[in-house]
Structure formats: structure tokens, C-alpha cells
Amino acid sequence: MVQPKVKKGQKLAILVGGGPAPGINGVISAATIEAINQGIEVIGIRDGFRWLSQGDADHVEKLTIGMTSRIHNTGGSRIGISRVSPLATPDGLKNTIKCLKKLQIKYLLTIGGDGTLYLSTRLHKELKGSIQIAHVPKTIDNNMPIPGYIPTFGFETARHIGTELVHHLMEDAKTTRRWYFVVTMGRKTGHLALGIGKAAGATLTIIPEEFKKKKISLTDITKILEGAVIKRKLSGREDGVAILAEGLTDKLDEKELENLTDLSKDDHGRIRLSEVDLGQVLKHYTLNALEEKGVISRIVDTTIGYELRSAAPIPFDASYTRNLGYSSVKFLLLGGSGALITIQKNKKVPIPFEKVLNAKTGKINVRYVDINTESYEVGQKYMIKLTQEDLEDKKELKNLAGMTNMKPAEFKSYFSAK
């Protein structure tokens, strides 16, 4: 194998941006150990881009093998994290570059999601090779453009813990004869929601990718939830757990949301969709819609997300992140720069930054759930959902309508796909 040629005194900086994900410390640990073993000094940049963007180069610490060798099994981030973007202020990017040069950084390893990746592409472009940059993809949303459905680190741990939590909720729902509407993190996509829903065997899971329309209404989602509650009742069960991807909020029609109260707006008067309490809103809509049909149900809304992000990684992510950290340093020391580091078939495969950028928007490509797969199909097959087949079966339709104050024809018309 080719061995890197390293000049003494060179420095590697490690920076973590975005939100936490299990396994961050595994990348930091492996990268630090390999760099030091190759004669490189390692600097940990505290709190992402927060201080650098202000021109502050003092919030750093020298990392050693002793302080990082056993952190790969721990949660959180040894050097902190931040969502602050240097692009948010006029001199942010310029300040960041000045600080990196003041610290005499030769190699920069960024760890983060699409936002941090985009910042890395901007730095790579501005620095023109004077500092070599590699990025390790991190997000429990699993929505970064890695080929072959290879997970982003942190996703498997988040799914594992989320599944355990949903198991508890399912047991509580059964015991108390009520429903839980569980919103899971996933800003634009349904990877985590579907992963948890399938693994836990939740009653149903709803993700944004299943809707073909660009914008959906609360009624679109409510009808799916109503149908599941009614179909479940017909089978003699008054309990259930519905997993709702946070990304559904991003597809909601803002005009419909205008009727809701206590929603904050940005400087342009637009509703801040990230602050919409999706679970609470859907619980309210579903309970009202069911009550109009004479159906009584109890629903509790809850959210799963923050509990997953700084958890200790499961063995998969602990091992995976060590591979990523080691491979990133190897890539940089062999002269590489400007790439997203992936592990494919157990080998390091750098993906050039230009290949992960959308040619039209200039932003990072998003990986959505592919609903044209057996994996998605399995999830659908094992859910309790009101289907068109149910509505076409006269006997089933009569029984379902009998659970409400609606006539079969009225029931069919209401729940038929538009």
C-alpha cells in the first residue's frame, strides 16, 4: 500500500458542524490516532464554525492519542458542535479562512451533514488547495448523497434506539387502549421514520416521499390516520402507533397553516415550518375528523429525536466511524482534497465535491427514500392502512362504514384517493 509522505510540523484541524449524531467521537479518535502516528499535529476546533467565523482562533485544543483513544464508544462530540454558518455574516467566510491560516492548518477534516458539507465545498473553492479538505458525512436523517444506500454514520444507532423507544410506546398503547402519534426527526426525508417504523413493527408510518404532489394538506395526512384508526377498530383493537416523519412539515401547504394559531413567522412573513408542532396539529385534526364520524379514540402525540443524537454508538457505528476517520486522514496525507469520504465494499472511496452538488441549485443533493423498491414495499405491506382494495370490497366497505355514522357510499367517497 502507498505510504504518505509527511513534512514534520504540519497540522490537521478537525471541526464538527450541524447537529449531533452517534459516532462523532469515533471519527475524531481514529483521525487523531492515524494523523499523530504519521507525524501530524492534530488541532480540535471547538464548537464548529462558531468562533472561526468571528475571527477567533483561540477556541482550539491540541488533541492527543491519550485523550482520544477510548472515546469511540462515547456519545456527543469531544470538541463540541455548532450550526453557526460563516455564510450568515458578510465577513464570516473571510474570518474563517484567516483563522485557519493563522493556525497554520495544512489539512482540514470536517464532520457534518449537508450544511457543513456545503461550507466545506465553499472553503475548498476559496482556498484553492492551500489547505487540503476532506468531509465525513454525518446525520441521523440518512439523507446525504452516498451511493448504494450506504448509511450516513449515526443513522443505524438512531434507528436502533428509536426502535426500542417505539417498542415501549406500542406496549403502553396496547395497555391503555390508545394511539400514539410519534414524530421522528428527518428534516426533508423519511429514512429515519421508515427505518424505525419497519423495525419496530409500528401500526403505520407516513413519510413525505409517498406523496406525489409537491404540496400536501393536513387533510391528506389526516385521512390516512383516520383510516388506520377505523380499520384497526374493526379488527378489535383501539390502540396503535403511527410514525410521522418530520419532513412532512416541509410539504405542507402554508396557506392552510395560516388558520393555526401561535405560529411564528420570518422577516418575510412566512410561517416557520420548523416550528410547527406536527404531532399536536395532526392529533387535533384527526380527533375532530373521527368525532364527526362518531368514532371515539384517544391519541397522545410525542416526538423522538433529541434522545437519539448524542447517544453512544452501537457497534456498527463505532466500527464504521473508525474506518471513516482513518480513511479521511489517509486520503489527505496522500495528497487528496475536496472530497466526501465514503466506505464502499470496505474500501475508501472519495467522492469529489462537484459530484455531490446540484448543477442547477448549487446546493448539496438530497437522498430521498426510493419508494420504488421492495424495501419500501415491505414497509407498506405490513402497515395497517385503509387501501383502495378495502374500499372496493363490498363486505369490507360495509363493515368499515359500520364503525362510523357514514353510509358505505359516503365512506368510500370520503376515503378514496383523489
C-alpha positions, 0 to 999 in steps of 0.5 A, spaced: 500 500 500 502 507 498 505 510 504 504 518 505 509 522 505 509 527 511 513 534 512 514 534 520 510 540 523 504 540 519 497 540 522 490 537 521 484 541 524 478 537 525 471 541 526 464 538 527 458 542 524 450 541 524 447 537 529 449 531 533 449 524 531 452 517 534 459 516 532 462 523 532 467 521 537 469 515 533 471 519 527 475 524 531 479 518 535 481 514 529 483 521 525 487 523 531 490 516 532 492 515 524 494 523 523 499 523 530 502 516 528 504 519 521 507 525 524 501 530 524 499 535 529 492 534 530 488 541 532 480 540 535 476 546 533 471 547 538 464 548 537 464 548 529 464 554 525 462 558 531 468 562 533 472 561 526 467 565 523 468 571 528 475 571 527 477 567 533 482 562 533 483 561 540 477 556 541 482 550 539 485 544 543 491 540 541 488 533 541 492 527 543 492 519 542 491 519 550 485 523 550 482 520 544 483 513 544 477 510 548 472 515 546 469 511 540 464 508 544 462 515 547 456 519 545 456 527 543 462 530 540 469 531 544 470 538 541 463 540 541 458 542 535 455 548 532 450 550 526 453 557 526 454 558 518 460 563 516 455 564 510 450 568 515 455 574 516 458 578 510 465 577 513 464 570 516 467 566 510 473 571 510 474 570 518 474 563 517 479 562 512 484 567 516 483 563 522 485 557 519 491 560 516 493 563 522 493 556 525 497 554 520 492 548 518 495 544 512 489 539 512 482 540 514 477 534 516 470 536 517 464 532 520 457 534 518 451 533 514 449 537 508 450 544 511 457 543 513 458 539 507 456 545 503 461 550 507 466 545 506 465 545 498 465 553 499 472 553 503 475 548 498 473 553 492 476 559 496 482 556 498 484 553 492 488 547 495 492 551 500 489 547 505 487 540 503 479 538 505 476 532 506 468 531 509 465 525 513 458 525 512 454 525 518 446 525 520 441 521 523 436 523 517 440 518 512 439 523 507 446 525 504 448 523 497 452 516 498 451 511 493 448 504 494 444 506 500 450 506 504 448 509 511 450 516 513 454 514 520 449 515 526 443 513 522 443 505 524 444 507 532 438 512 531 434 507 528 436 502 533 434 506 539 428 509 536 426 502 535 426 500 542 423 507 544 417 505 539 417 498 542 415 501 549 410 506 546 406 500 542 406 496 549 403 502 553 398 503 547 396 496 547 395 497 555 391 503 555 387 502 549 390 508 545 394 511 539 400 514 539 402 519 534 410 519 534 414 524 530 421 522 528 426 527 526 428 527 518 428 534 516 426 533 508 426 525 508 423 519 511 429 514 512 429 515 519 421 514 520 421 508 515 427 505 518 424 505 525 417 504 523 419 497 519 423 495 525 419 496 530 413 493 527 409 500 528 401 500 526 403 505 520 408 510 518 407 516 513 413 519 510 413 525 505 416 521 499 409 517 498 406 523 496 406 525 489 404 532 489 409 537 491 404 540 496 400 536 501 394 538 506 393 536 513 387 533 510 391 528 506 395 526 512 389 526 516 385 521 512 390 516 512 390 516 520 383 516 520 383 510 516 388 506 520 384 508 526 377 505 523 380 499 520 384 497 526 377 498 530 374 493 526 379 488 527 378 489 535 383 493 537 383 501 539 390 502 540 396 503 535 402 507 533 403 511 527 410 514 525 410 521 522 416 523 519 418 530 520 419 532 513 412 532 512 412 539 515 416 541 509 410 539 504 405 542 507 401 547 504 402 554 508 396 557 506 392 552 510 397 553 516 395 560 516 388 558 520 393 555 526 394 559 531 401 561 535 405 560 529 411 564 528 413 567 522 420 570 518 422 577 516 418 575 510 412 573 513 412 566 512 410 561 517 416 557 520 415 550 518 420 548 523 416 550 528 410 547 527 408 542 532 406 536 527 404 531 532 399 536 536 396 539 529 395 532 526 392 529 533 387 535 533 385 534 526 384 527 526 380 527 533 375 532 530 375 528 523 373 521 527 368 525 532 364 527 526 364 520 524 362 518 531 368 514 532 371 515 539 379 514 540 384 517 544 391 519 541 397 522 545 402 525 540 410 525 542 416 526 538 423 522 538 429 525 536 433 529 541 434 522 545 437 519 539 443 524 537 448 524 542 447 517 544 453 512 544 454 508 538 452 501 537 457 497 534 456 498 527 457 505 528 463 505 532 466 500 527 464 504 521 466 511 524 473 508 525 474 506 518 471 513 516 476 517 520 482 513 518 480 513 511 479 521 511 486 522 514 489 517 509 486 520 503 489 527 505 496 525 507 496 522 500 495 528 497 487 528 496 482 534 497 475 536 496 472 530 497 466 526 501 469 520 504 465 514 503 466 506 505 464 502 499 465 494 499 470 496 505 474 500 501 475 508 501 472 511 496 472 519 495 467 522 492 469 529 489 465 535 491 462 537 484 459 530 484 455 531 490 452 538 488 446 540 484 448 543 477 442 547 477 441 549 485 448 549 487 446 546 493 448 539 496 443 533 493 438 530 497 437 522 498 430 521 498 427 514 500 426 510 493 419 508 494 420 504 488 423 498 491 421 492 495 424 495 501 419 500 501 414 495 499 415 491 505 414 497 509 407 498 506 405 491 506 405 490 513 402 497 515 395 497 517 392 502 512 385 503 509 387 501 501 383 502 495 382 494 495 378 495 502 374 500 499 372 496 493 370 490 497 363 490 498 363 486 505 369 490 507 366 497 505 360 495 509 363 493 515 368 499 515 362 504 514 359 500 520 364 503 525 362 510 523 355 514 522 357 514 514 353 510 509 358 505 505 357 510 499 359 516 503 365 512 506 368 510 500 367 517 497 370 520 503 376 515 503 378 514 496 384 517 493 383 523 489 
